[in-house]
Amino acid sequence: MNIDTNEYGTVIVTPNLAAARIKTCLTPRLASGILMALFITLLAVLPGCGLGEDEKAYSEDASRGVDAVDETISAADFGTYHALVIGINDYQFWDDLKYAEKDAEDIRNILVENYAFPKENVTFLRGKDATRDGILKALRFKLVGLNENDNLLIFYGGHGQLDTMTEKGYWIPHEGEIFQAHTWISFSTVQDLLLAPGVKAKSVIIVTDSCYAGALLKRSGPTPGNLGPNELGLERYQQRLMESSNKRSRLVIASGGFEAVPDKSQFAAELKRALKNNPYPFIDMELLFYTEIYPKIKFIGQQDPSFSRLVTGPDDDGQFVLVKKADSSAVEPLEDSDESLATTDDTETEVNREKVTLTVRSNVVGDTVFIDDKNMGSTRLDVELDPGKYDVRVEKIGYKTFEQSIELAMGDIPTIRATLQADHAPLPVIEFYEIRPDSIEPGETATMTWRTSNA
């Protein structure tokens, strides 16, 4: 083999082959690559200079485009994991739910069995234990006890509500009263606790599966985005995770926007399926959300889930990284047969399949929707109803009431688009008033007479 260089600095490589003589013009970088390949080939064929068994295995894997897993990264490198899981079916004043507690329990079990969440670090509140005082005490207790290397996941499944006057979102605890916002848990209270200077936790993420969950994102902003193992390769992706997991983060995943969501939550089903079927030893929640949860729910179109981060406070664009247990591969993955949505009561399942989802939208914010005189919350609203006829009314102070009757039948995809018109009726005007007598002493009475127009 002859190697020469012309006046332009290009390397001329002329291999001496028995079958043919080939001359090739190469750049210096490509030439050095060829020389390296030839050198490795010589090592492989010369006695005593071959690759060892370990090196052969690595070389074979690399030639097939499979990245070697960096075994120097361990679960301990990502810190200690804690969780507060809340699910409420039983309400004192609101309609009871059927699936929220089961969803929360399933998620608690998946975190403990599949991921690096020690059982003693996971607090589970359900039903009557999930009072306003109980939830806030548990949250404060968790946050106060965390240090700079700890991670906290908070999951809430239950009723949510939007205050139409303040447009603030709330979780509804077990004893929360209807129209009594002071008995609820405001999203701003939860955010203030997460962003408090005394909270030392490295990463905290809230996953809320409730109506009007998008209101939790009002103080949030977009995430910087994150490439996965398919784009970066597994080894480089894990190295990126190590870097991002060492930065602080305050993240939010909401099951919907400013709309009601069904009791039988598609969000919870996809979240559970994504967690159980995750094939990677380490994965960040943002990637899991955008690859396994968001596309499937948006395809159905009934909910508008979102992922964001709290833009004020201790957030350094870090990631919340999930670490799988070494033996979690033994857990049977969920199939695509909607097993996670199944119930043990065949009759209950059959009844639920006969529901029709009614969508109600309007042209104003802060309205109230009544279906057969029952307050269903504000638009955007998606509610599951039995087939039949319903009277729908949308109201807002200062606007004329919108009313419509609708017949729901199986197979329908009904949508009501309410257009509320401002009520420009003239205000009452006082044309005349008179008080007699002009002055009175303590204990005496007076009479006031008036006349109005437009009343």
Buried (B, 14 or more C-beta within 10 A) or exposed (E): EEEEEEEEEEBBBEBEEEEEEEEEEBEEEEBEEBBEEEEEEEEEEEEEEEBEEEEEEEEEEEEEEEBEEBEEBEBEBBBBBBBBBBBBBBBBEBEEBEBBBBBBBBBBBBBBBBBBBEEEBBBBBBBEBBBBEBBBEBBEEBBEEBEEBBBBBBBBBBBBBBBBEEBBBBBBBBBBBEEEBEBBBBBBBBBEBBBBEEBBBBBBBBBBBBBBBBBBBBBBEEBEEBEBBEEBBBBBBBBBBBEBBBBBBBBBBBBBBBBBBBBBBBBBBBBBBBBBEBEBBBBBBBBBBBBBBBEBBEEEEBBBBBBBBBEEBBBEEBBBBBBBBEEBEEBEEBEEEEEBBEBEEEEEEEEBEEBBBBBBBBBBEBBBBBBEEEEBBBBBBBBBBEEEEBEBBBBBEEBBBBEEEBEBEEEEEBEBEBEBEEEEEEEEEEEEEEEEEEEEEEEEEEEEEEEEEEE
